[in-house]
Amino acid sequence: MHDCLAGVQFDAREALFYIENGLAAGTYNFTVKQHSWVSTDVGKTFQFTLTQPIPAGGQIVLLSTYNVAIAGTTVKTYASSTTTTEIEVATVSEGSEGTSLGDVNNSINGNTNSLQRGLLGNNRYSQSAIKQYLDSDGAAGSFWNPQNIFDRPPSWVASQAGFQKDMDVDFLAVLGEVDKITALNTVSDGGGSETSAEKFFLLSRTEVYGGKEGSISEGNAYPYYSETSDLSAAGTGADTNRIKYRNGAAQYWWLRSPYASSSYIVRYVITTGSVSNITAYISSGVAPACCII
């Protein structure tokens, strides 16, 4: 797309714990072994008390953010990954009373999520809410489904129809699926890349003449971006050719690439045309691409 659609959230803050077999009411604790922002929380144990049980398949979400100490924040419990109605809210304090839920790191360990993803969302495009939006022709509230055990509904789940809803059928008939390469982060996804067949898709850092994501080339630079660039070589600097608008105003717009050394940051283009990055749970503009056959 030449210009941008209104902003949508790339992916929601995920649950910190998946409750596979249910959890009784009581006091629980967890120990923080890694924290990317609040170093004083590393090595500490935190506790909270539940007055109501969580059924099998439920979740615990930590309501904090990247630069806030965990003590004094809250957790919300949910009966499933699709409901937006919590069972209860409980305050988190420093302490080790009750039953341990284990250690929390930036990596994923069984039913315990990456703390980065639990606070700020998941940057894996194949599991993202925005990909489901692009793939769908469904009505608002009808098409989002969890893509992993920690997934949570995006902020737009009840209000945003699928991108393809009411799209001209003759236009859809001439679109082909193309294989797209997307880098994987090295924190929770093991690095490297994955390839997916896409009809509508976000562009990658490489495709907008932004260079490789780490060591990964996510396809080839599109001639639209490379042949008339302000830059002498592929890079992330300001480039007027990458600026997109909505209602006459320059926009921030999503790429599909992760910032590969984190599990929560996604690449996007800012209003100067520079390739930058932001947390997955932020809303930003959407400029999908497709291939006409």
Backbone as CSV, one residue per row, in Angstrom:
resi,resn,N_x,N_y,N_z,CA_x,CA_y,CA_z,C_x,C_y,C_z
1,MET,0.837,-1.190,0.000,0.000,0.000,0.000,0.871,1.238,0.000
2,HIS,0.465,2.227,-0.761,1.232,3.472,-0.839,1.122,4.255,0.464
3,ASP,-0.077,4.310,1.036,-0.294,4.986,2.308,-0.673,3.963,3.388
4,CYS,-1.013,4.457,4.553,-1.239,3.594,5.720,-2.709,3.484,6.078
5,LEU,-3.063,2.312,6.579,-4.312,2.165,7.308,-4.075,2.581,8.754
6,ALA,-5.164,2.792,9.478,-5.066,3.173,10.890,-4.298,2.121,11.680
7,GLY,-3.707,2.547,12.774,-2.851,1.680,13.564,-3.570,0.546,14.249
8,VAL,-2.904,-0.598,14.324,-3.377,-1.731,15.120,-2.198,-2.284,15.920
9,GLN,-2.530,-2.956,16.994,-1.530,-3.587,17.846,-0.927,-4.798,17.140
10,PHE,0.406,-4.914,17.146,1.067,-6.067,16.536,0.724,-7.340,17.300
11,ASP,0.834,-7.296,18.622,0.527,-8.449,19.458,0.320,-7.977,20.890
12,ALA,-0.493,-8.687,21.625,-0.813,-8.277,22.993,0.248,-8.742,23.985
13,ARG,0.268,-8.086,25.156,1.031,-8.631,26.280,0.560,-10.060,26.542
14,GLU,1.492,-10.977,26.706,1.125,-12.373,26.912,1.014,-12.716,28.399
15,ALA,0.452,-13.888,28.669,0.421,-14.399,30.033,1.825,-14.788,30.474
16,LEU,2.091,-14.671,31.777,3.383,-15.104,32.309,3.363,-16.590,32.640
17,PHE,2.195,-17.095,33.070,2.070,-18.518,33.407,0.857,-19.123,32.714
18,TYR,1.041,-20.298,32.150,-0.053,-21.109,31.613,-0.374,-22.179,32.637
19,ILE,-1.641,-22.268,33.022,-2.057,-23.190,34.088,-2.648,-24.441,33.436
20,GLU,-1.783,-25.362,33.117,-2.177,-26.529,32.327,-3.210,-27.392,33.029
21,ASN,-3.007,-27.665,34.314,-3.863,-28.610,35.045,-4.725,-27.960,36.114
22,GLY,-4.831,-26.647,36.093,-5.616,-25.942,37.096,-4.778,-25.586,38.309
23,LEU,-5.271,-24.626,39.079,-4.552,-24.143,40.254,-5.568,-23.798,41.334
24,ALA,-5.392,-24.354,42.524,-6.304,-24.096,43.632,-6.092,-22.697,44.199
25,ALA,-7.080,-22.191,44.909,-6.901,-20.938,45.641,-5.763,-21.117,46.640
26,GLY,-5.019,-20.048,46.877,-3.905,-20.125,47.807,-2.828,-19.110,47.465
27,THR,-1.712,-19.196,48.173,-0.600,-18.276,47.967,0.477,-18.935,47.094
28,TYR,0.988,-18.176,46.127,1.978,-18.682,45.184,3.108,-17.669,45.042
29,ASN,4.267,-18.176,44.642,5.403,-17.291,44.459,6.205,-17.681,43.225
30,PHE,7.019,-16.759,42.765,7.942,-17.018,41.652,9.209,-16.204,41.891
31,THR,10.323,-16.693,41.350,11.617,-16.034,41.510,12.108,-15.507,40.170
32,VAL,12.492,-14.250,40.161,12.973,-13.604,38.938,14.473,-13.848,38.789
33,LYS,14.850,-14.566,37.762,16.250,-14.851,37.488,16.849,-13.906,36.449
34,GLN,16.009,-13.328,35.604,16.448,-12.346,34.614,15.403,-11.246,34.527
35,HIS,15.863,-10.017,34.445,14.977,-8.877,34.214,15.760,-7.873,33.386
36,SER,15.266,-7.554,32.207,16.030,-6.735,31.261,16.084,-5.268,31.649
37,TRP,15.248,-4.832,32.601,15.168,-3.402,32.897,15.351,-3.073,34.375
38,VAL,14.777,-3.865,35.271,14.861,-3.566,36.707,15.835,-4.558,37.346
39,SER,17.107,-4.201,37.348,18.139,-5.127,37.822,17.989,-5.460,39.300
40,THR,17.384,-4.557,40.062,17.221,-4.801,41.499,16.200,-5.894,41.793
41,ASP,15.405,-6.276,40.807,14.437,-7.374,40.999,15.058,-8.741,40.748
42,VAL,16.236,-8.779,40.126,16.870,-10.054,39.811,17.292,-10.756,41.107
43,GLY,16.898,-12.021,41.243,17.192,-12.807,42.428,16.127,-12.733,43.505
44,LYS,15.165,-11.838,43.335,14.099,-11.705,44.332,12.947,-12.670,44.048
45,THR,12.226,-13.007,45.106,11.034,-13.846,45.003,9.817,-13.000,45.334
46,PHE,8.748,-13.201,44.571,7.524,-12.416,44.734,6.338,-13.352,44.935
47,GLN,5.365,-12.907,45.683,4.209,-13.764,46.013,2.896,-13.021,45.804
48,PHE,1.836,-13.806,45.655,0.482,-13.270,45.565,-0.477,-14.343,46.062
49,THR,-1.668,-13.920,46.472,-2.652,-14.856,47.022,-3.921,-14.823,46.180
50,LEU,-4.342,-16.013,45.758,-5.576,-16.169,44.992,-6.692,-16.641,45.901
51,THR,-7.852,-16.028,45.776,-9.015,-16.453,46.561,-9.931,-17.368,45.764
52,GLN,-9.668,-17.474,44.455,-10.487,-18.324,43.593,-9.580,-19.210,42.737
53,PRO,-9.977,-20.431,42.475,-9.135,-21.331,41.677,-9.106,-20.917,40.208
54,ILE,-8.061,-21.375,39.526,-7.948,-21.201,38.079,-8.173,-22.564,37.435
55,PRO,-9.089,-22.680,36.485,-9.336,-23.988,35.859,-8.196,-24.400,34.945
56,ALA,-8.185,-25.660,34.565,-7.194,-26.150,33.601,-7.286,-25.342,32.315
57,GLY,-6.127,-24.967,31.786,-6.084,-24.147,30.584,-6.145,-22.665,30.858
58,GLY,-6.118,-22.280,32.128,-6.165,-20.871,32.490,-4.804,-20.202,32.394
59,GLN,-4.769,-18.927,32.739,-3.545,-18.132,32.622,-3.420,-17.147,33.780
60,ILE,-2.162,-16.768,34.057,-1.867,-15.681,34.987,-1.088,-14.617,34.225
61,VAL,-1.596,-13.389,34.251,-0.978,-12.267,33.547,-0.414,-11.295,34.574
62,LEU,0.852,-10.921,34.409,1.485,-9.934,35.278,1.252,-8.548,34.702
63,LEU,0.561,-7.695,35.458,0.241,-6.347,34.982,1.330,-5.377,35.435
64,SER,2.423,-5.412,34.722,3.536,-4.514,34.974,4.052,-4.061,33.622
65,THR,5.155,-3.377,33.589,5.759,-2.992,32.328,7.269,-2.999,32.481
66,TYR,7.980,-2.586,31.450,9.407,-2.848,31.371,10.235,-2.170,32.456
67,ASN,9.862,-0.975,32.900,10.722,-0.222,33.807,10.132,-0.061,35.205
68,VAL,9.236,-0.957,35.574,8.551,-0.875,36.869,8.918,-2.081,37.717
69,ALA,9.295,-1.849,38.969,9.580,-2.940,39.891,8.323,-3.779,40.100
70,ILE,8.506,-5.076,40.281,7.365,-5.999,40.327,6.556,-5.859,41.614
71,ALA,7.209,-5.655,42.738,6.479,-5.501,44.014,5.524,-4.319,43.920
72,GLY,4.274,-4.551,44.295,3.254,-3.519,44.238,2.425,-3.537,42.971
73,THR,2.829,-4.332,42.001,2.005,-4.495,40.807,0.937,-5.559,41.091
74,THR,0.224,-5.970,40.064,-0.835,-6.957,40.252,-0.741,-8.064,39.212
75,VAL,-1.431,-9.165,39.501,-1.651,-10.207,38.500,-3.145,-10.340,38.277
76,LYS,-3.511,-10.705,37.049,-4.885,-11.053,36.728,-4.920,-12.518,36.336
77,THR,-5.955,-13.211,36.761,-6.121,-14.612,36.382,-7.288,-14.746,35.415
78,TYR,-7.129,-15.682,34.463,-8.144,-15.905,33.431,-8.432,-17.394,33.305
79,ALA,-9.657,-17.712,32.945,-10.054,-19.106,32.788,-9.559,-19.709,31.487
80,SER,-9.214,-18.861,30.517,-8.723,-19.352,29.231,-7.948,-18.246,28.541
81,SER,-7.334,-18.582,27.411,-6.567,-17.599,26.654,-7.437,-16.714,25.776
82,THR,-8.709,-17.008,25.647,-9.577,-16.222,24.780,-10.476,-15.252,25.545
83,THR,-10.728,-15.501,26.818,-11.614,-14.622,27.566,-10.903,-13.327,27.941
84,THR,-11.641,-12.241,27.945,-11.097,-10.955,28.386,-11.648,-10.571,29.764
85,THR,-12.420,-11.465,30.366,-12.976,-11.230,31.700,-12.153,-11.993,32.722
86,GLU,-11.502,-11.272,33.626,-10.634,-11.921,34.596,-11.430,-12.627,35.688
87,ILE,-10.817,-13.634,36.282,-11.387,-14.284,37.466,-11.215,-13.371,38.666
88,GLU,-9.980,-12.875,38.848,-9.704,-11.941,39.936,-8.395,-11.210,39.677
89,VAL,-8.172,-10.189,40.496,-6.929,-9.415,40.472,-6.290,-9.535,41.849
90,ALA,-4.984,-9.835,41.886,-4.282,-10.004,43.162,-3.017,-9.156,43.169
91,THR,-2.686,-8.602,44.332,-1.494,-7.767,44.478,-0.253,-8.630,44.658
92,VAL,0.835,-8.195,44.032,2.115,-8.896,44.121,3.005,-8.174,45.134
93,SER,3.621,-8.936,46.031,4.541,-8.365,47.005,5.804,-9.214,47.055
94,GLU,6.865,-8.660,47.598,8.075,-9.450,47.757,7.872,-10.456,48.883
95,GLY,8.233,-11.715,48.651,8.058,-12.762,49.654,8.070,-14.129,49.012
96,SER,8.239,-15.144,49.827,8.360,-16.514,49.316,7.370,-17.465,49.968
97,GLU,6.255,-16.941,50.457,5.244,-17.802,51.073,4.501,-18.600,50.005
98,GLY,3.931,-19.724,50.436,3.102,-20.523,49.549,3.884,-21.438,48.630
99,THR,3.257,-21.784,47.513,3.800,-22.748,46.560,4.547,-22.041,45.444
100,SER,5.728,-22.532,45.121,6.525,-21.904,44.066,6.014,-22.297,42.681
101,LEU,5.898,-21.292,41.818,5.587,-21.529,40.405,6.857,-21.639,39.570
102,GLY,8.021,-21.478,40.220,9.289,-21.654,39.543,9.990,-20.348,39.235
103,ASP,11.013,-20.445,38.412,11.840,-19.305,38.044,11.330,-18.641,36.767
104,VAL,11.511,-17.335,36.698,11.119,-16.553,35.527,12.375,-15.981,34.884
105,ASN,12.531,-16.237,33.579,13.677,-15.769,32.797,13.181,-15.040,31.556
106,ASN,14.096,-14.649,30.697,13.713,-14.080,29.402,13.417,-15.157,28.370
107,SER,13.838,-16.382,28.643,13.506,-17.507,27.781,12.212,-18.158,28.264
108,ILE,11.700,-19.104,27.486,10.491,-19.832,27.858,10.889,-21.157,28.485
109,ASN,10.252,-21.489,29.602,10.542,-22.743,30.292,9.232,-23.455,30.589
110,GLY,8.836,-24.376,29.709,7.603,-25.126,29.917,6.389,-24.225,29.920
111,ASN,5.689,-24.165,31.049,4.479,-23.359,31.178,4.749,-21.967,31.733
112,THR,6.032,-21.598,31.818,6.423,-20.257,32.239,6.969,-19.494,31.041
113,ASN,6.403,-18.344,30.779,6.748,-17.560,29.596,8.008,-16.725,29.826
114,SER,8.552,-16.209,28.744,9.580,-15.179,28.807,9.022,-13.952,29.510
115,LEU,9.786,-13.396,30.452,9.328,-12.182,31.128,9.179,-11.037,30.131
116,GLN,10.048,-10.969,29.142,9.927,-9.931,28.117,8.584,-10.013,27.397
117,ARG,8.204,-11.203,26.979,6.940,-11.375,26.270,5.746,-11.175,27.192
118,GLY,5.902,-11.565,28.463,4.828,-11.375,29.422,4.560,-9.913,29.730
119,LEU,5.587,-9.071,29.621,5.404,-7.655,29.900,5.025,-6.845,28.664
120,LEU,5.555,-7.228,27.480,5.463,-6.318,26.336,5.042,-6.967,25.023
121,GLY,4.668,-8.250,25.029,4.172,-8.878,23.815,5.220,-9.686,23.073
122,ASN,4.771,-10.402,22.061,5.564,-11.370,21.316,5.901,-10.805,19.932
123,ASN,7.193,-10.817,19.558,7.571,-10.249,18.262,7.662,-11.285,17.139
124,ARG,7.143,-12.476,17.345,7.183,-13.508,16.307,6.015,-13.314,15.342
125,TYR,6.329,-12.931,14.112,5.286,-12.575,13.147,4.295,-13.710,12.908
126,SER,4.783,-14.945,12.820,3.896,-16.070,12.507,2.856,-16.301,13.598
127,GLN,3.107,-15.836,14.823,2.172,-16.003,15.934,1.443,-14.709,16.274
128,SER,1.657,-13.671,15.498,1.154,-12.348,15.866,-0.332,-12.180,15.578
129,ALA,-0.932,-11.283,16.345,-2.329,-10.927,16.098,-2.477,-10.193,14.771
130,ILE,-1.493,-9.386,14.402,-1.604,-8.603,13.171,-1.614,-9.507,11.940
131,LYS,-0.924,-10.630,11.993,-0.961,-11.575,10.884,-2.362,-12.172,10.735
132,GLN,-3.011,-12.503,11.840,-4.384,-13.015,11.758,-5.326,-11.967,11.178
133,TYR,-5.096,-10.710,11.515,-5.890,-9.621,10.954,-5.740,-9.563,9.430
134,LEU,-4.510,-9.663,8.936,-4.274,-9.600,7.495,-4.835,-10.818,6.767
135,ASP,-4.830,-11.962,7.429,-5.268,-13.211,6.805,-6.783,-13.379,6.773
136,SER,-7.516,-12.534,7.508,-8.936,-12.809,7.753,-9.876,-11.926,6.937
137,ASP,-11.060,-12.498,6.634,-12.174,-11.721,6.095,-13.345,-11.730,7.070
138,GLY,-13.068,-12.051,8.332,-14.124,-12.199,9.328,-14.562,-10.886,9.950
139,ALA,-15.737,-10.931,10.576,-16.254,-9.780,11.308,-15.463,-9.586,12.598
140,ALA,-15.548,-8.405,13.148,-14.875,-8.111,14.407,-15.306,-9.114,15.476
141,GLY,-14.343,-9.610,16.223,-14.623,-10.546,17.291,-14.731,-11.989,16.863
142,SER,-14.532,-12.275,15.557,-14.802,-13.628,15.078,-13.567,-14.426,14.670
143,PHE,-12.392,-13.796,14.543,-11.313,-14.504,13.852,-10.023,-14.670,14.647
144,TRP,-9.830,-13.927,15.733,-8.574,-14.093,16.470,-8.596,-15.386,17.275
145,ASN,-7.502,-16.145,17.200,-7.343,-17.370,17.982,-5.934,-17.405,18.561
146,PRO,-5.773,-17.944,19.779,-4.431,-18.001,20.381,-3.501,-18.870,19.560
147,GLN,-2.254,-18.407,19.425,-1.255,-19.108,18.622,-0.223,-19.836,19.480
148,ASN,-0.283,-19.662,20.777,0.558,-20.395,21.722,-0.137,-20.381,23.070
149,ILE,0.371,-21.104,24.030,-0.327,-21.264,25.311,-0.355,-19.988,26.144
150,PHE,0.489,-19.019,25.816,0.545,-17.765,26.567,-0.200,-16.625,25.875
151,ASP,-0.684,-16.843,24.688,-1.261,-15.775,23.868,-2.473,-15.151,24.545
152,ARG,-2.653,-13.837,24.322,-3.798,-13.104,24.845,-4.450,-12.303,23.713
153,PRO,-5.759,-12.004,23.829,-6.443,-11.254,22.768,-5.840,-9.864,22.589
154,PRO,-5.697,-9.413,21.335,-5.201,-8.060,21.097,-6.229,-7.019,21.524
155,SER,-5.770,-5.782,21.632,-6.653,-4.697,22.083,-7.831,-4.490,21.145
156,TRP,-7.669,-4.873,19.869,-8.702,-4.630,18.859,-9.598,-5.840,18.610
157,VAL,-9.510,-6.867,19.448,-10.175,-8.138,19.147,-11.680,-7.985,18.905
158,ALA,-12.348,-7.089,19.637,-13.795,-6.959,19.509,-14.227,-5.868,18.534
159,SER,-13.284,-5.065,18.041,-13.656,-3.894,17.245,-13.157,-3.911,15.809
160,GLN,-12.151,-4.740,15.511,-11.510,-4.695,14.207,-11.925,-5.877,13.333
161,ALA,-12.548,-5.599,12.194,-12.851,-6.653,11.228,-11.570,-7.076,10.527
162,GLY,-11.575,-8.271,9.949,-10.425,-8.736,9.199,-10.113,-7.838,8.015
163,PHE,-8.840,-7.743,7.678,-8.391,-6.864,6.595,-9.094,-7.178,5.274
164,GLN,-9.385,-8.452,5.020,-9.973,-8.847,3.746,-11.504,-8.771,3.713
165,LYS,-12.124,-8.386,4.831,-13.592,-8.338,4.860,-14.110,-7.320,3.852
166,ASP,-15.076,-7.755,3.040,-15.734,-6.936,2.016,-14.785,-6.494,0.900
167,MET,-13.621,-7.130,0.800,-12.701,-6.801,-0.280,-13.250,-7.350,-1.595
168,ASP,-12.989,-6.668,-2.675,-13.500,-7.041,-3.982,-13.059,-8.469,-4.356
169,VAL,-13.997,-9.322,-4.682,-13.681,-10.724,-4.950,-12.850,-10.890,-6.214
170,ASP,-13.036,-10.010,-7.196,-12.234,-10.103,-8.410,-10.769,-9.768,-8.136
171,PHE,-10.548,-8.837,-7.220,-9.175,-8.515,-6.827,-8.546,-9.692,-6.088
172,LEU,-9.266,-10.277,-5.154,-8.738,-11.422,-4.407,-8.408,-12.586,-5.331
173,ALA,-9.172,-12.723,-6.406,-8.984,-13.856,-7.322,-7.672,-13.800,-8.079
174,VAL,-7.058,-12.622,-8.189,-5.808,-12.523,-8.944,-4.578,-12.427,-8.040
175,LEU,-4.767,-12.698,-6.751,-3.639,-12.676,-5.825,-3.074,-14.071,-5.646
176,GLY,-1.759,-14.152,-5.548,-1.111,-15.432,-5.308,-0.442,-15.467,-3.949
177,GLU,-0.283,-16.671,-3.402,0.501,-16.839,-2.180,1.985,-16.854,-2.529
178,VAL,2.759,-16.157,-1.732,4.204,-16.111,-1.932,4.904,-16.510,-0.639
179,ASP,6.068,-17.130,-0.775,6.842,-17.527,0.401,7.618,-16.327,0.920
180,LYS,7.470,-16.066,2.220,8.133,-14.930,2.854,9.018,-15.426,3.998
181,ILE,10.237,-14.890,4.044,11.201,-15.227,5.087,11.118,-14.174,6.187
182,THR,11.064,-14.631,7.432,11.051,-13.710,8.570,12.051,-14.194,9.606
183,ALA,12.886,-13.289,10.078,13.862,-13.630,11.108,13.151,-14.039,12.391
184,LEU,13.818,-14.848,13.200,13.346,-15.243,14.531,14.275,-14.653,15.577
185,ASN,13.708,-14.253,16.703,14.560,-13.689,17.741,15.424,-14.766,18.392
186,THR,16.517,-14.341,18.987,17.475,-15.268,19.590,17.201,-15.513,21.061
187,VAL,16.193,-14.843,21.630,15.923,-14.933,23.065,14.953,-16.061,23.395
188,SER,13.813,-16.100,22.705,12.807,-17.127,22.989,12.530,-18.045,21.806
189,ASP,13.006,-17.689,20.606,12.692,-18.466,19.404,13.900,-19.140,18.762
190,GLY,15.070,-18.998,19.352,16.230,-19.744,18.891,16.999,-19.166,17.735
191,GLY,16.599,-17.996,17.225,17.296,-17.376,16.109,16.996,-18.040,14.782
192,GLY,17.731,-17.656,13.750,17.472,-18.179,12.412,16.272,-17.489,11.795
193,SER,15.509,-18.223,10.999,14.354,-17.645,10.324,13.313,-18.725,10.068
194,GLU,12.132,-18.297,9.657,11.092,-19.228,9.219,10.457,-18.675,7.951
195,THR,9.910,-19.585,7.145,9.290,-19.207,5.877,7.816,-19.559,5.918
196,SER,6.980,-18.639,5.462,5.534,-18.867,5.467,4.937,-18.427,4.143
197,ALA,3.837,-19.067,3.747,3.119,-18.705,2.532,2.111,-17.618,2.870
198,GLU,2.202,-16.481,2.187,1.396,-15.306,2.526,0.662,-14.760,1.313
199,LYS,-0.585,-14.324,1.524,-1.328,-13.605,0.482,-1.218,-12.099,0.719
200,PHE,-1.523,-11.662,1.923,-1.246,-10.290,2.342,-0.214,-10.366,3.453
201,PHE,0.740,-9.464,3.457,1.837,-9.574,4.412,2.431,-8.197,4.677
202,LEU,3.076,-8.058,5.822,3.884,-6.881,6.103,5.244,-7.052,5.441
203,LEU,5.847,-5.954,5.061,7.182,-6.003,4.484,8.234,-6.247,5.575
204,SER,9.387,-6.737,5.158,10.488,-6.991,6.089,11.479,-5.836,6.062
205,ARG,12.369,-5.845,7.035,13.450,-4.859,7.046,14.261,-4.921,5.755
206,THR,14.582,-6.127,5.305,15.369,-6.268,4.078,14.615,-5.730,2.874
207,GLU,13.314,-5.991,2.797,12.522,-5.605,1.619,12.379,-4.098,1.471
208,VAL,12.471,-3.344,2.576,12.388,-1.876,2.481,13.788,-1.253,2.421
209,TYR,14.774,-2.050,2.016,16.145,-1.572,1.839,16.768,-1.175,3.175
210,GLY,16.409,-1.945,4.203,16.918,-1.656,5.537,18.059,-2.550,5.962
211,GLY,18.473,-3.489,5.096,19.556,-4.399,5.438,19.071,-5.639,6.142
212,LYS,20.011,-6.495,6.525,19.683,-7.745,7.196,19.249,-7.498,8.631
213,GLU,18.430,-8.419,9.155,18.104,-8.423,10.580,19.079,-9.374,11.257
214,GLY,20.112,-8.826,11.901,21.200,-9.661,12.377,21.924,-10.234,11.170
215,SER,21.962,-11.553,11.094,22.595,-12.211,9.941,21.587,-12.680,8.914
216,ILE,20.297,-12.355,9.117,19.231,-12.907,8.278,18.809,-11.913,7.198
217,SER,18.843,-12.381,5.951,18.284,-11.621,4.832,16.847,-12.095,4.617
218,GLU,15.894,-11.215,4.856,14.472,-11.580,4.764,13.940,-11.245,3.370
219,GLY,14.464,-11.946,2.364,14.078,-11.700,0.990,15.012,-10.695,0.332
220,ASN,14.569,-10.140,-0.774,15.340,-9.136,-1.508,14.701,-7.764,-1.336
221,ALA,15.526,-6.730,-1.423,14.997,-5.370,-1.368,14.071,-5.126,-2.562
222,TYR,12.896,-4.574,-2.310,11.990,-4.230,-3.396,12.579,-3.056,-4.180
223,PRO,12.558,-3.117,-5.514,13.089,-2.014,-6.325,12.482,-0.661,-5.973
224,TYR,11.209,-0.650,-5.578,10.563,0.609,-5.187,11.370,1.320,-4.110
225,TYR,11.936,0.537,-3.177,12.698,1.130,-2.076,14.179,1.289,-2.397
226,SER,14.757,0.366,-3.130,16.204,0.404,-3.345,16.628,1.352,-4.472
227,GLU,15.823,1.438,-5.534,16.282,2.160,-6.723,16.142,3.680,-6.610
228,THR,15.286,4.137,-5.716,15.119,5.589,-5.552,15.382,6.021,-4.119
229,SER,16.180,5.255,-3.397,16.477,5.547,-1.998,17.361,6.778,-1.857
230,ASP,17.244,7.461,-0.723,18.161,8.543,-0.368,19.499,7.996,0.112
231,LEU,19.550,6.698,0.406,20.741,6.089,0.981,21.641,5.517,-0.111
232,SER,22.935,5.505,0.148,23.881,4.957,-0.818,24.006,3.446,-0.714
233,ALA,23.524,2.896,0.400,23.509,1.443,0.614,22.381,1.125,1.574
234,ALA,21.954,-0.127,1.570,20.859,-0.529,2.451,21.185,-0.188,3.898
235,GLY,20.216,0.410,4.603,20.452,0.803,5.981,19.185,1.300,6.642
236,THR,19.303,1.667,7.897,18.140,2.055,8.693,17.927,3.554,8.762
237,GLY,18.788,4.353,8.134,18.702,5.808,8.238,17.476,6.397,7.566
238,ALA,17.272,7.689,7.805,16.121,8.399,7.236,16.113,8.276,5.715
239,ASP,14.954,7.943,5.174,14.817,7.720,3.728,13.411,8.144,3.338
240,THR,13.300,9.239,2.595,11.976,9.774,2.254,11.136,8.782,1.467
241,ASN,11.781,7.841,0.797,11.049,6.850,0.021,10.255,5.895,0.903
242,ARG,10.609,5.817,2.199,9.908,4.912,3.112,8.798,5.603,3.900
243,ILE,8.626,6.901,3.733,7.603,7.608,4.499,6.222,7.291,3.942
244,LYS,5.313,6.926,4.828,3.923,6.673,4.439,3.003,7.610,5.219
245,TYR,1.850,7.911,4.620,0.967,8.943,5.151,-0.435,8.389,5.415
246,ARG,-1.147,9.071,6.285,-2.582,8.862,6.475,-3.198,10.230,6.721
247,ASN,-4.192,10.576,5.895,-4.832,11.894,5.989,-3.806,13.022,5.959
248,GLY,-2.788,12.856,5.131,-1.801,13.902,4.934,-0.692,13.974,5.970
249,ALA,-0.737,13.131,6.995,0.268,13.157,8.051,1.144,11.907,7.986
250,ALA,2.450,12.086,8.105,3.377,10.951,8.106,3.076,10.037,9.283
251,GLN,3.216,8.728,9.060,2.820,7.723,10.038,3.994,6.827,10.434
252,TYR,3.847,6.224,11.601,4.667,5.080,11.978,3.977,3.836,11.413
253,TRP,4.754,2.900,10.815,4.100,1.721,10.240,4.951,0.467,10.443
254,TRP,4.240,-0.639,10.660,4.862,-1.901,11.038,5.611,-2.570,9.889
255,LEU,6.731,-3.181,10.214,7.350,-4.218,9.412,7.079,-5.557,10.104
256,ARG,7.384,-6.664,9.437,7.142,-7.959,10.074,8.378,-8.464,10.835
257,SER,9.506,-7.806,10.656,10.768,-8.269,11.235,10.817,-8.029,12.740
258,PRO,11.365,-8.968,13.496,11.625,-8.702,14.902,12.918,-7.911,15.063
259,TYR,13.078,-7.257,16.189,14.408,-6.843,16.622,14.980,-8.084,17.276
260,ALA,15.883,-8.762,16.567,16.145,-10.176,16.835,16.830,-10.474,18.158
261,SER,17.431,-9.484,18.802,18.068,-9.740,20.086,17.117,-9.559,21.259
262,SER,15.835,-9.438,20.983,14.802,-9.390,22.020,13.643,-10.282,21.592
263,SER,12.761,-10.591,22.528,11.576,-11.381,22.179,10.316,-10.528,22.089
264,TYR,10.457,-9.196,22.272,9.278,-8.340,22.398,9.287,-7.117,21.482
265,ILE,10.404,-6.820,20.834,10.517,-5.605,20.016,10.367,-5.954,18.540
266,VAL,9.593,-5.133,17.827,9.312,-5.326,16.404,9.870,-4.134,15.627
267,ARG,10.373,-4.390,14.439,10.839,-3.318,13.563,9.649,-2.550,12.989
268,TYR,9.818,-1.224,12.870,8.828,-0.415,12.179,9.532,0.779,11.557
269,VAL,8.797,1.504,10.704,9.335,2.686,10.042,8.706,3.908,10.695
270,ILE,9.562,4.875,11.072,9.057,6.066,11.730,8.812,7.181,10.709
271,THR,8.369,8.340,11.182,7.870,9.385,10.288,8.949,10.009,9.405
272,THR,10.227,9.815,9.724,11.314,10.310,8.875,11.711,9.308,7.795
273,GLY,11.128,8.099,7.843,11.522,7.036,6.936,12.650,6.183,7.458
274,SER,13.089,6.412,8.699,14.100,5.554,9.319,13.467,4.253,9.786
275,VAL,14.229,3.168,9.733,13.793,1.896,10.304,14.186,1.893,11.773
276,SER,13.203,1.762,12.640,13.444,1.762,14.075,12.785,0.531,14.682
277,ASN,12.426,0.587,15.940,11.808,-0.564,16.606,10.988,-0.109,17.807
278,ILE,9.989,-0.924,18.149,9.096,-0.585,19.266,8.494,-1.874,19.806
279,THR,7.938,-1.802,21.000,7.353,-2.981,21.640,6.122,-3.478,20.888
280,ALA,5.926,-4.792,20.922,4.866,-5.433,20.132,3.472,-4.992,20.535
281,TYR,3.270,-4.593,21.806,1.902,-4.288,22.221,1.467,-2.849,21.920
282,ILE,2.334,-2.083,21.254,1.978,-0.738,20.795,1.180,-0.839,19.489
283,SER,0.316,0.144,19.238,-0.398,0.213,17.956,0.390,1.077,16.977
284,SER,0.440,0.632,15.722,1.138,1.384,14.688,0.424,1.162,13.352
285,GLY,0.778,1.958,12.363,0.108,1.905,11.072,0.361,0.605,10.327
286,VAL,-0.544,0.273,9.419,-0.469,-0.964,8.651,-0.454,-0.639,7.162
287,ALA,0.567,-1.147,6.474,0.687,-0.958,5.020,1.005,-2.305,4.387
288,PRO,-0.002,-3.171,4.236,0.239,-4.518,3.727,0.648,-4.518,2.251
289,ALA,1.288,-5.608,1.861,1.650,-5.850,0.473,0.998,-7.138,0.003
290,CYS,0.939,-7.324,-1.309,0.426,-8.554,-1.885,1.091,-8.759,-3.235
291,CYS,0.854,-9.910,-3.853,1.442,-10.243,-5.151,0.337,-10.575,-6.125
292,ILE,0.228,-9.792,-7.206,-0.766,-10.032,-8.245,-0.159,-10.968,-9.286
293,ILE,-0.862,-12.067,-9.580,-0.326,-13.062,-10.510,-0.970,-12.912,-11.888
